[in-house]
C-alpha cells in the first residue's frame, strides 16, 4: 500500500490539484459550446487557450458603456464568437473539432497585472466508450495534458535553494508580464516595463522578496530567489500587442531532489494517449483504493469572496459531487437561513429566496453545485454554505453593494466618497482603514502605518483628521486609465464597509479643442505613457494610424514620418495643412483612449477663396477693360455725329417752323440739290391760317432785295 502511494503521487499530484482549478466540460464533435467568464464586471476580457502546454490568444472583447459587447480582436471569426448574457460575457466555439479539446481561460488586466478566471477543459469520449459520466473520469482526462506538455515547453533542471534566471524572447516589447502555470491555474508574478532610457522598471511584483526583474543584453528576465518546491511549475512571459496577448515558449522547472515535484511527470517513457479522450486505464482494485485515498483530502471546503451589485445576478461557485441531500444556507452575524434544499433530485426554495435561486438536477449529477441568485437583494449579503448531509462542501462570502459612479478625465484629481460611524476621540494608532480596487489593495492604514498597493504610492491618500468626522474618502492624484474600476472601503474589519458600499470610477479621455493657423505646429500630450498609439480621423470618418510611440522612439506612417518628433512626453506635428483638420486620438498600449484632440486649421478656407479670386482676377480685368473700351467707343461715335450737325451753321436759327428750308434761310436760294453737304432738318407740315399767311407776305415785301 505504501509503495502504491509513492508510485502514484508523482503522477497524480498535479492533475488532482488541477482538478480543483479547472472545470471539466464534455462536448461532442461538431457541436457549438459556450464558455462563460466570471470576470465579466471588467470592461475588457481576453480569452486564452492552453493546448499542449502553450497558451494562445483567441479573442479580446470590450464592454461598451451602453452595455453592448465589442469584439476588438478575433483570431478566427468563423470559429469563435463573443457574446453577453445576463451581464456576463462569454466565448462561443462553433463546430467543435479535436483541435478545440484544450483548457480555456478568461483574463483581464488590472493594476498592471493579469488576473485569470478558473479554467474550463473540454474533452470527449472515444467511440468505444460509453458516454455516461463515470467516477474518476475527470481525473483520467486530466492525466492526458502533461504528456504533450513536454513537447511544447523547455525543461530546466534546478536545485532547491538555488536562484534561477528565466529569459524572455519578447523583450523588444516595452511591457512584459510573467506568469506561472501551477496546478492548472495561471498566476501573475510580475510586470516589467522598459523605459525609454533603456532601464527596466518593475511596475508590479507579487512577491518582492522572491521574484526580481532584470535586463541583460537588451533582454528582460525573471529571477526566482531560493527556489522551493512551490516554484516547480511552468513559466511564461507575455505581452499585449494589437489588442491581444502574445506568449513566449514556456519553461518548466523540475528538480531531481524531489521525486514528487509539482510537475507531476514521470521522467521515464510516458504512455501515449490521444489528447482530449478519457484514458481506458483500469482503476479497480488496489489502484482504485490508492486514488480514493488521495482524493479524500480534496473534499474539504474552501472560502472565496464574491461581490455583486444589488439587483444583479450572483453565481456562488461550488464544484463538488454529492450523492445525498444538498442544503444551501446563508449565515450572517444575527441569523442562519436556509436558501435551497435538494432531496432526491427535487430542489425546494425557502420563502425569502422564492423564485430567486436556481440549481438544476442535471448540474448536481455532473458535480456542479453552483448556486445562482437573481436578482440579488441587499440583505442577501453573508456567508453561503453548501452541505452534503453533514459534510461541508463549499463556503463563500457574498458581498452586496450599491455602487456610486464618479467620472474623471485622464490626469485629473478625484475624491471617492466613503462614510462610516467612527469614534471622534480615536487615536491615530487605532485607526483601521482599507480601500480596495477589484479586490486588490489600494491603501491600508493599520496601527498608524500606511501601506499602498502597486501603482498608488504618492497618489492615494486618506485624511486621519477627517476619519474622526466619519469621512473615509479616498483622494487620488493624476488619474490614469488603469485606475478605472470598482473601489470599496472598509473600516475596523474587512467585512464592515462604509457608505456607499462601492464606488465605480470611470476614467474618461481628456478632451481638447485646438484652433491653429495654417502652417503652425500641433503638440499632443502623451500624458507620460511609455507606449501609446496616435490615430487620426478626418472628414471621411476613417481612422488611420499616425504613429506608435515608445519612449522617444516613433514608428509613423509615410504621410507623417517626416513631420513628427517626440519631446517631453509630447508628440509634435509640424506644418499643419488643410488635411490635418479633424480628430487626433491618443491610446495606451491596451487600446484605452487617453485623449481626444479636435483640431481646426484656421485660415485654410480663406486661402482657398483667395486662390480662386487670383485665378478669376485676369478675367475680371479683361471684362472691365472691354466694358470701358466699349463705353468709350460708343461716346466717341455719338460725339462725332453731333459735331457733324453743327459744322457750317453754328448760329443757325429756325425762325419759322414748318417752312421749306430755302425760305427759312435768306442766304440760300435755288434748289437743295445745289448744296449736297448741307444737312436737312425734317419738319412737320404746318397748316397756316390766311391771316398769318398775309402777315408773312407783308413782312417779306418789306425786306430789302
ABEGO torsion letter per residue (X at the ends): XAAAAAAAAAAAAAAAAAAAABBBBBBBBGBBBBBBBAAAABABBBBBBBBGGBBBBABBBBBBAAGBBBBABBABAAABBBBBBGGBBBBBBBGBBAAABBBBBBBBBBGGBBBBBBBBBBBBBBAABBABBBBGAAAAAAAAAAAAAAAABBBBBBBBGBBBBBBBAAAABABBBBBBBBGGBBBBABBBBBBAAGBBBBABBABAAABBBBBBGGBBBBBBBGBBAAABBBBBBBBBBGGBBBBBBBBBBBBAABAABAAGBBABBBBBBBBGBBBABBABEAAAAAAAAAAAAAABBBBBBBBBBBGBBBBBBBBBBBABBBBBBBBBAABBBBABBBBGGBBBBBAAABGABBBBAAAAAAGBABBBBOBBBAAABEBBBBBBEABBABBBBBBBBBBBBBBBBBGBBBBBBBBBBBBAABBAAABBBBBBBGGBBABBBBGGBBBBBBGABGABBBBAAAAAAGBABBBBBGBBAAABEBBBBBBGBAABBBOBABBBBBBBBBBBBBBBBBGBBBBBBAGGBABBBBBBBBAAGBBBBABBBBEABBBBBAAAAAABBBBGGBBBBBGBBAAABEBBBBBBAAGBBABBBBBBBBGAAAAAAAAAAAAAAAAAAAAAAAAAAAAAAAAAAAAAAAAAAABGBAABBBABBGBBAAAABAABBEBAAABAABBBBBBBBBBBBAAAAAAAAAAAAABBX
